[in-house]
Amino acid sequence: MENYSVIIFILAIMIGLSAIADKIKLPYPILLIVAGISIGFIPGLPQVDINPEIIFLIFLPPLLYDAAFNISFKDFKTNLNTISTLAISLVFITACGIAVVAHYLIPDMSWPLSFVLGAILSATDAVAAMSITKGLGLSHKTNTILEGESLVNDASALVAYRFAVAAVTGSAFIFWKASLQFLGLMAGGVIIGVIMGKILAFIIKRFHQNNLATISFMLLSPFVTYLIAEELHVSGVIAVVILGLGIARFSNKVLPEKLRNESKSIWDMIIFLLNGLIFILIGLQFPYIYDSISKADILPYIGYAAIITVVALLLRMIRVIMQKFNLQEAFKKGKRKISEEALLDWKNSLIISWSGMHGIVSLAIAIGLPAKLANGQPFPQRNAIIFISVAVVLFTLIGQGLTLPWIVKQLKKR
């Protein structure tokens, strides 16, 4: 009952602060995170534990499904080269870059532990970026790339994380086996997504006259798809994305406009509540993680987090700029069927680079670190890895979150 009361209290505060943020023109994720940190330090408040499995099941499927459902498949295909670059190659580049910095910067941080930290912070959270830039008038291309990146990069990060944790526990890392497993997870996710999309399409065809039943099936489908994929040990993230892309194309042809509008209103409400809860939960976790760290280590860890934040941002900026030139070169030579619409200019390159914020997935992965190894020994440097991960999440959400709207406005003036 205590946790239930706290959740109701948090929801009430979240809705109120979202309304206030809109009035004062402050990105609501920033206000919610600060509120979460403040609430977390209230003496005697029951701790709200985040179960990573619940986070992945409750938050990820609907957010991914909604983003995939609303993205234009044509635009997604046009910008697929950039999306795949950010969602796959950049994820592994960032993981390796952070691992190198962590190994040489943080005392007693072995290579396997460094790669665990790198994997946790390798994927950015476009939910945060889209929430912060909403209403700023980003170009359709920029929105498509950011949303498209978020649809795939979580799967890449989770694969990198699994191999990094396995290395800590003593399992040997073999590149070709890891690559095959990654491709298998992706391919399996695609297959499950296609099958579930066909099943849902079949159901909708028979029941689309019943609005309530149709909307209910569509609400339930991402959760069922994610669970089935994970039970079969393939990527639940990719399965939900493929489901959303497929059903979006199907529903536009079959569902009447009134039903689509009703469905959209319900989804908008759900996504609003989930987004708000995500940001306030991030803030709420900080006080508990803060208490788990020796006070002498707090300032050094914050410093490490600040350096890692800068390194991750620089790697993203370099990769996006390289992608800009690569696309131009490929377009000139007529290679890889790069169209003019897929090219990046300096404005959207800078916005995409600065939108590399971290969020709930990084937090859930960090908190989900096993407490003990297979031999019963404590997981080394666990508290340090969690603290630094949460600090990086906060640095990116607050630092980049506060400056991104200003950057967008300045670029629009030019």
Buried (B, 14 or more C-beta within 10 A) or exposed (E): EEEEEBEEEBBEBBEEBBEEBEEEEBBBBBBBBBBBBEBBEEEEBEBBEBEBEEBBBBBBBBBBBBBBBBBBEEBBBBBBBBBBBBBBEBBBBBBBBBBBBBBEBBEEBBBBBBBBBBBBBBBBBBBBBBBBBEEBEBEEBBBBBBBBBBBBBBBBBBBBBBBBBBBBEEEEEEEEEBEEBBEEBBEBBBBBBBBBBEBBBEBBEEBBEEBEBBBEBBBEBBBBBBBBBBEBEBBBBBBBBBBBBBBBBBBEEBBEEEBBEBBEEEBEEBBBBBBBBBBBBBBBBBBBBBEEBEEEBEEBBBEBBBBBBEBBBEBBBBBBBEBBEBBBEBBEEEEEEBEEEBBBEEBBBBBBBBBBBBBBBBBBBBBBBEEEBEEEEEBBBBBBBBBBBBBBBBBBBBBBBEEBBEBBEEBEEE
